[in-house]
């Protein structure tokens, strides 16, 4: 699998995982879990953008 496709797929996975953690943190009133979810969501978005850039560059 090309690294750009892998980065985009992993980024999407981390976004979804982060959103789930964030919602779980809100439901259980756990600010630490909510913060971890937000951080993972943002990291996933960044990784997905890296994949898009790699695709444009042809990697």
C-alpha positions, 0 to 999 in steps of 0.5 A: 500500500502506498504511504499516502493511502496508508497515512490517509486511512490511519488518519481517518481511523484516529479521527474516528477513535478520537471522536469516540473517546471525546464523546465517552469523556463527555458522557462519563464526565471525564475531562482527561478522556475527553482531552485525549479524544480531542488530541487524537482527533486532531492528530488524525486530521494532521496525519490525513493531511500528510497523506494528501500532501504525499499524494500530491508529491507522488510518494 
